[in-house]
């Protein structure tokens, strides 16, 4: 038995919550992963996992073993990372999760610079507006906007974006251009951005002279993906509120027109987030440093 590999396999099962996801993240057959865990249990003489047809539960002995061995795994990663850092050549696989429009308009256009600096890093991007579980999905970090709601994560602010309210010239010709936020309640058609987690529509936010206003109106259409949300606005389906970094070309070409500019809401924060109980590898550290360098300007366009 390769005990170190077996310990890593067991740890991934605990973190992923099942064998299939753990095997996928380790890029090994499910049967191989199961055999490694069984050999580890036989070696220790205790049951680490309780398997049923629907789920995998960690036994008390398994929880204790996981907590003790993950400290050892982190120490080993620290040792490996120190040698990589000394050589100045971080490498390996980095898994990053990011929202659709932020990936398309901010991160991906800048990636040639990062990959040129660190050619030995392999980057896997999970692009979706949903929120992932960093531990079970084996993600190194996520880039997200908005308020944070988990104290089990470490977050570093990497910039702020401007929210702009806009519509097509054709829409404004038909329905009129509102002069005040409250006018949106009077016959206007809104394309709402829906929370991928709850399905609820985010209100349109406005602020002027320190006074904040939220407009909650029944929408004509709601969309839970940022690129599709923008496309709906550009199709003339109604008024949208989205980030300026996605609107540059459309505003410049006149395809979309900003409205209610004096009521632009306060800047919207963006963070890079990662688990506090996971080792920060050299490759993750240089990626975060790179984000802090390039992200503020790009997200603030």
Long-range contacts (C-beta under 8 A, 24 or more apart in sequence): 1-36, 1-39, 1-40, 1-43, 2-36, 3-40, 3-43, 4-76, 5-36, 6-36, 6-37, 6-39, 6-40, 6-43, 7-40, 7-69, 7-72, 7-73, 8-73, 9-33, 9-36, 9-37, 9-40, 10-36, 10-37, 10-40, 10-48, 10-49, 10-62, 10-65, 10-66, 10-69, 11-66, 11-69, 11-70, 11-73, 12-138, 13-37, 13-49, 13-56, 14-49, 14-58, 14-62, 14-63, 14-66, 15-135, 15-136, 15-138, 16-136, 16-137, 16-138, 17-55, 17-56, 17-136, 18-55, 18-56, 19-56, 21-136, 21-137, 21-138, 25-137, 25-138, 70-277, 73-279, 74-278, 74-279, 77-279, 77-281, 78-279, 81-279, 81-281, 81-282, 84-282, 85-282, 89-120, 90-118, 90-120, 90-121, 90-281, 90-282, 90-283, 90-285, 90-286, 91-118, 91-120, 91-121, 91-122, 91-283, 92-120, 92-121, 92-122, 92-281, 92-283, 93-121, 93-122, 93-123, 93-124, 94-121, 94-122, 94-123, 94-124, 94-140, 94-283, 94-284, 94-287, 95-124, 95-126, 95-138, 95-139, 95-140, 96-123, 96-124, 96-125, 96-126, 96-139, 96-140, 96-141, 96-142, 96-143, 96-287, 97-125, 97-126, 97-127, 97-128, 97-132, 97-134, 97-137, 97-139, 97-141, 97-142, 97-143, 98-125, 98-126, 98-127, 98-142, 98-143, 98-144, 99-127, 99-128, 99-129, 99-143, 99-144, 99-145, 99-226, 100-127, 100-128, 100-129, 100-225, 100-226, 100-227, 100-228, 101-226, 101-227, 101-230, 101-242, 101-243, 101-245, 101-246, 102-143, 102-145, 102-226, 102-243, 102-245, 102-270, 102-299, 103-127, 104-227, 104-246, 105-243, 105-245, 105-246, 106-245, 106-295, 106-298, 106-299, 107-143, 109-298, 110-294, 110-298, 113-290, 113-294, 114-287, 114-290, 117-286, 117-290, 118-283, 118-286, 121-283, 121-286, 121-287, 128-196, 128-225, 129-196, 129-224, 129-225, 129-226, 130-196, 130-197, 131-196, 131-197, 134-273, 134-274, 134-275, 134-278, 135-275, 135-278, 140-274, 140-278, 140-281, 140-284, 140-287, 141-272, 141-273, 141-274, 141-284, 141-287, 141-288, 142-272, 142-273, 142-274, 143-270, 143-271, 143-272, 143-273, 143-291, 144-270, 144-271, 144-273, 145-243, 145-268, 145-269, 145-270, 145-271, 146-268, 146-269, 147-269, 148-271, 148-273, 152-275, 152-276, 152-277, 153-273, 153-274, 153-275, 153-276, 154-273, 154-274, 154-275, 154-276, 155-271, 155-272, 155-273, 156-271, 156-272, 156-273, 156-288, 156-292, 157-269, 157-270, 157-271, 158-270, 158-271, 158-272, 158-291, 158-292, 158-295, 158-296, 158-299, 159-269, 159-270, 159-295, 159-296, 159-297, 159-298, 159-299, 159-300, 160-267, 160-268, 160-269, 160-270, 160-296, 160-299, 160-300, 161-243, 161-244, 161-245, 161-267, 161-268, 161-270, 161-299, 161-300, 162-243, 162-244, 162-264, 162-267, 162-268, 162-300, 163-205, 163-241, 163-242, 163-243, 163-244, 163-264, 163-265, 163-268, 164-241, 164-242, 164-243, 164-244, 164-247, 164-251, 164-258, 164-264, 165-204, 165-206, 165-239, 165-240, 165-241, 165-258, 165-259, 165-260, 165-263, 165-264, 166-233, 166-239, 166-240, 166-241, 166-242, 166-247, 166-250, 166-251, 166-256, 166-257, 166-258, 166-259, 167-233, 167-236, 167-238, 167-239, 167-240, 167-256, 167-257, 167-259, 168-233, 168-234, 168-235, 168-236, 168-255, 168-256, 168-257, 169-254, 169-257, 170-236, 171-236, 171-238, 171-239, 172-257, 172-259, 177-259, 178-259, 178-260, 179-260, 180-260, 180-263, 181-206, 181-213, 181-215, 181-260, 181-263, 182-213, 182-215, 184-215, 184-217, 184-239, 185-215, 185-217, 188-217, 188-238, 188-239, 189-219, 189-220, 189-237, 189-238, 189-239, 190-217, 190-219, 190-220, 190-238, 190-239, 190-240, 191-219, 191-220, 191-221, 191-222, 191-223, 191-229, 191-232, 191-233, 191-237, 191-238, 191-239, 191-240, 192-219, 192-221, 192-222, 192-223, 193-222, 193-223, 193-224, 193-226, 193-229, 193-240, 193-241, 193-242, 194-222, 194-223, 194-224, 195-224, 196-224, 196-225, 199-224, 204-239, 204-241, 205-241, 205-265, 206-260, 206-263, 206-264, 206-265, 207-263, 207-264, 207-265, 207-266, 208-262, 208-263, 212-265, 212-266, 213-263, 243-268, 243-299, 244-300, 244-301, 245-298, 245-299, 245-300, 245-301, 248-301, 267-300, 270-295, 270-299
